Amino acid sequence: MAALLLTGGRVIDPANQVDRAADVLMVDGKVSAVGKDVAVPDGAEHFDASGKIVCPGLIDLHVHLREPGQTAKETLATGTAAAARGGFTSIVCMPNTSPAIDNAATVAFIRERAAREALVNVFVAGAITRNIAGEELAPIGGLKRAGVVAVTDDGHCVQNNELMRRACEYAKMFDLPVMDHCQDYALVSDGVMHEGYWSTALGLRGWPPAGEEMIVARNILLAELTGARIHCQHVSAAGSVALLREARKRGLPISGEACPHHFTLTDAAVAGSEKFWAGDGRQISAAMGKNVPGAALPAWPAYDTNFKMNPPLRSAGDREAILEGIADGTLDILCSDHAPHCDYEKEVEFDNAPFGITGLETELALSLMQLVDAGRLSLAGLIARFTVNPARLLNLSKGALSMGADADVTVFDPEQEWIFHRDESASKSRNSPFDGWRLKGRAVAAIVGGKVVWSEKGGAVAAQIAA
């Protein structure tokens, strides 16, 4: 019998409406008891969580692990190590790999490799179309039987509305959510940053918010027509939030997610003119990593490609709309869109650099600062957006500390201040815009199947965990 007892922590489990001081006992990979004075088996390991938050293992449903085919950027081993360090016990890998995850054999490859090398649970999203080319449907039924938890062409967007309708119909038949990267190619064209003042000032091609909003509107219509569950990925525009809010009020099966970079930064960062505002109102010189009231502008350069992502950083008004959408539940899931790239790919002209940033190790702290410290969400509300909400969307038996549930647990300290250095990241890539930032809130341990796979004191623990 393998047993682990977490003692002294504040247990927050939104799925079961638990928020109290309690111990958590895990036996043979399952949650055995949550409470005080629990009967502990002989030989049980003890983990002191005094002063910390203990919650269901965090879930990130939008992660690019780059394997197979792009292992110079990331691997299952390095990506899941970064996830564990960020406090995440389950992640969903996106299918835009080489080859794309559009067949049962590739799904099997990832699941088998994850069982050998991954530190955390790895769930697989399959492609909507073959080779993510947007021309022919992938075998959605076969992907479901192979074990995918959703379908998406993330990194690309199906432009053919008839094809997307059929994809939604098939996905509904197999009870799979459709996750969509909302981008109208004709409107976006060759844009590389948000269309507005800063794109004009910098001489960079603009990317209008309508390029996202058009597809969000399309997806709302398709959700109403087909009854399929459609999830809009990395929502960035105020108009998208408004559309989703109205559709959800009508009870349509549509949802959306938000990423920390979109509710922390604006397009001014591309010009080197961004000022980061901490949750308590202090202005921070982010590049220096120092809390300085009324600090001068950060020292990062203009055209820094670590601020280039898809969709792009948007205006202050869009950022505020995203924050409001998270607060009122319109956007009820948070994720990283962790998108690693090699240094040499990013160290080019802004126009030529790939879109994407890493985010697994910074998203918890940024979310705590922008949402909890700022008074927009309670701790329970934030945890729900990382646990029970993504688990419900994907039909995962995760996200709760119910008796008999998988013993996936995150322990974090919401008060710990630290500085993120990308050179110390567990990820294989370094393309983070938050290098040198002073952050508040940090994971202390990640527990998967009742085993501590990473802790602040002990580091990563070699483990074989089934996907």
Phi, psi and omega in degrees: 000124177258122183227144178223130180243122173265125185239148168082001184269167171266113184272122176239114182229089184302328181299327181249012178054045179254131174206089182198166174289128182197162172261154178236121178254129177241130181230127179050044174081006180234154174289123183257324181200147173227116182163199178252150176055043178285149178285120186254127179296153176298140177082006181292142173282151180241140177231119182278112180251024182302132179077006183246165173265131176246124184216168174305150180306131181291147182239130173245111186269014182215086184225136175258110180267349172067003179247130013272162165094343183228043189287353172292337181269317184195158174227170175302321182292310183287322180295319180286333174294318176296321178297313180299318179296329177277357179095010183263132181254348177218137177223157177245121182270140182278156189269003183276064179252188179231102002285165179293155178276077183237017180207161185296327182296318180291323175300315180298320178302313182294317181296319179292319180291322178297322179299330181271324194241342187280141175276336182234172177294131178244116174257152189246133170259133179266163180283150173285318184238157180299129179058020182051038183265350177073020185243330184216136182297139169287163180285084188298321178297317178295323177295320177299314180296331179283346174114011178291154181254352179192168172236144180196150170256033188314140191095339176221168180224131178294117183272334180281110185294326177295317178297319179294324177299314181295323177299318179296320180296316178294317181299321177295321178301323184259012176054047177246134172288147175258117178257127189238131171277106192274103182207113175276111187298324182294321180284320182285321181054234182254030179295147182237348175208170181306134179282118182175204184303312188288327177296322178293315182296325183269350181072030179254148182292131187275152181238101186288146176303330180301335177297333173270315186298327179299318181283326174301316178297319177301316182293325176297316178297320180289325176297321179290322182288316189259339184078005179286151175277114181246131182241120181273121185277154175030062179295134185231346190248144180301320179297325178295318179298316180297318179297315181294322180299314181294319181294320180291327176298331178274002175082017181285149182280063183233143180214173180210160180234159177230150180247146182304325181294330180282334178256010175247319186250166171231177182295344177297338179298327180296333179271000184075019185246013182285142169242129181267134180251120177290163182298332181270009175095352178287136177275134186242135170278094191296320184295330179270347179067031182237139176278107183226108178303131179066032185296157176290171179300143177302160188263007180291152185280159171293158178065024177290118185289350174288353174256015179257115179215168184235116357290164188283164169300137186245193186288168177299325178294320177295317179301315180295324179294323177297315179300318178294321179295324176292315184297321183268003175089000176299316174255100191256012178224139175246147180201175186262329195052044179304114186226084183286146175220154177291153180303316185294337177287323182276336184274057179221181177302149184305317181302326189264350182285149176288155175283146170127149177221160172280162183196354186299327186269350182246347189292326180294313181296314180298322179291318177299316183291313185281334187250313182276308180298330180278357177081014181276331180222153168281166176301319179297321179296319177295314182298322178301324182285348176252357187229273188296325182293308176296326178297321179293317180299320186263004181058042179266143175275057182225179170085014180209156176253042178290155178299129180087355179286159175304135184277065174258118189222141173246136174243126180218157179250108183288351183256349185291128176261140183202165178246128179276126175241117186295336178291346178260005182293149175282343178293155178283341182250165187234016187276066176248137176278356187258018178300128179085000182284138171276119184245164179229123183106127185206143175293141178254327180201150172238126183241124182236124181060033178081005180243136177285108181267341174205140172218155182300326182273321187263348182074199182283145178245125179300128182205150174252117185235126181292140178287000000 
